[in-house]
């Protein structure tokens, strides 16, 4: 893997780490204000969109944003809508079937789907290293979810919750795959701004359908919401899309499994939650899988130059 590709993978990993802090911050917000998680997620996307628009204006990136919207309007809307959908479906799954099942299914399904899609597209099975990475990552995800203090009990509607988790994972995979195509054709700032704004428009109305307060004047809660919007949404997705310029979608979804690992580590440090032996083993497996992404079999995916060239070909919207 080239130095540029390794840097892209590092950017995706950093996005996963930032996402991993989001769960604790959501919990802290709810301790101050009894907001529904969908309302918090809507605020997260709205605040992120506002910050990103300001960044576009400050960096004079409006031409790139307008060009993206003019050349790829439907794909941009699809990525933004899918991003909002998988977040909303994940929250729904958590309430219906529990954190462990929702996390394992929604996060674990995406790399499987994308690896299968890439194998079909390139008409060859995944390389041995990629297969080992995928198995290690998924095994680690299961162990982290079971052993890191996540609620293992099922919720009130396990069947419906499982369907929501499957839909969330599918939307996550789809958003990543489509985002990968756009990431190779425009700047990360323009792409993040466009898709986040679309997602905010799609998710904000859902906040009107759930219980709990929709506004707050609590300074601490406002600061935490700003953290969610600026760091776990705006910056994290800019890092993801920057990384997707040189990293395949399937590799990116494996790298972002650092999200539950980070969440478990943050909970252990700040909330004194025990990770346990299984959680530690799962953490080691996920870290080993991410490290293995940098040592992939060259046949697991096209070389960087060929892949960029393939992605650069125009395709109908």
Secondary structure, DSSP 8 states (H G I E B T S, - for coil): --HHHHHHHHHHHHHHHHHHHHHHHHHHHHHHS---HHHHHHHHHHHHHHHHHHHHHHTT-HHHHHHHHHHSHHHHHHHHHHHHHHHHHHHHHHHHH-HHHHHHHHHHHHHHHHHHHHHHHHTS---HHHHHHHHHHHHHHHHHHHHSS---S--S-HHHHHHHHHHHHHHHHHHHHHHHHHHTTS-HHHHHHHHHHHHHHHHHHHHTSSSS-S----HHHHHHHHHHHIIIIIIHHHHHHHHTTTS-HHHHHHHTTHHHHHHHHHHHHHS----HHHHHHHHHHHHHHHHHHTT--GGGS--HHHHHHHHHS----
